[in-house]
Amino acid sequence: MVPDPETPICSAKGCRATAAWVLAWNNPKVHTPERRKTWLACEEHREHLSQFLGVRGFLKDVVPFGEWEARDV
């Protein structure tokens, strides 16, 4: 089954679950302080992806996907 291109998909390797969270991050060696890159996460992978970014000092915010989308309106 091919996922709907409008459906946000988890960024974890091999995961095809619908994303419920946005993990906002930046690499201070590469990005300006205000720049935010994003990874999407399903419920199952939110903690793992957050820890991966957090250990490196990259994680800036974890927000429910619906709230993140509302920021852009």
C-alpha positions as CSV (number, residue, x, y, z in Angstrom):
1,M,0.0,0.0,0.0
2,V,1.4,3.4,-1.0
3,P,0.9,6.1,1.7
4,D,-1.1,9.2,0.9
5,P,1.5,11.9,0.0
6,E,-0.4,14.4,2.2
7,T,0.0,12.1,5.3
8,P,3.0,12.9,7.4
9,I,5.2,9.9,7.9
10,C,7.6,9.1,10.8
11,S,11.3,9.9,10.1
12,A,12.6,6.8,11.9
13,K,14.4,4.5,9.5
14,G,12.0,2.0,7.9
15,C,8.9,3.3,9.8
16,R,5.8,4.1,7.7
17,A,3.5,5.1,10.6
18,T,1.7,8.4,10.6
19,A,3.6,11.1,12.4
20,A,2.1,12.5,15.6
21,W,5.0,14.7,16.7
22,V,7.4,17.3,15.2
23,L,10.9,17.3,16.6
24,A,12.5,20.7,15.9
25,W,16.3,20.8,16.0
26,N,19.4,22.5,14.7
27,N,23.1,21.7,14.6
28,P,24.8,24.8,16.0
29,K,28.0,24.0,14.0
30,V,26.0,24.3,10.8
31,H,22.8,26.3,11.4
32,T,22.1,29.8,12.7
33,P,20.5,29.8,16.2
34,E,17.0,30.6,14.9
35,R,17.0,28.0,12.2
36,R,14.9,24.9,12.8
37,K,15.1,21.6,10.9
38,T,12.4,19.1,11.6
39,W,12.0,15.4,12.0
40,L,8.6,13.7,12.3
41,A,7.9,11.0,14.8
42,C,5.1,8.5,15.5
43,E,4.2,7.7,19.1
44,E,6.5,4.6,19.1
45,H,9.6,6.5,17.9
46,R,9.2,9.9,19.5
47,E,11.4,9.1,22.5
48,H,14.1,7.3,20.5
49,L,14.4,10.2,18.0
50,S,14.3,12.8,20.8
51,Q,17.1,11.0,22.7
52,F,19.2,10.8,19.5
53,L,19.0,14.5,18.9
54,G,19.2,15.4,22.6
55,V,22.4,13.6,23.2
56,R,24.0,15.6,20.5
57,G,22.6,18.9,21.9
58,F,20.5,19.4,18.7
59,L,16.9,19.0,20.1
60,K,15.1,22.4,20.6
61,D,11.4,21.4,20.8
62,V,9.0,18.5,20.6
63,V,5.5,19.6,19.5
64,P,2.3,17.7,18.6
65,F,2.0,17.7,14.8
66,G,-1.3,19.6,14.9
67,E,0.1,22.4,16.9
68,W,3.1,22.7,14.6
69,E,0.9,22.9,11.6
70,A,-1.2,25.6,13.3
71,R,1.9,27.7,13.8
72,D,2.2,28.1,10.0
73,V,-1.3,29.4,9.5
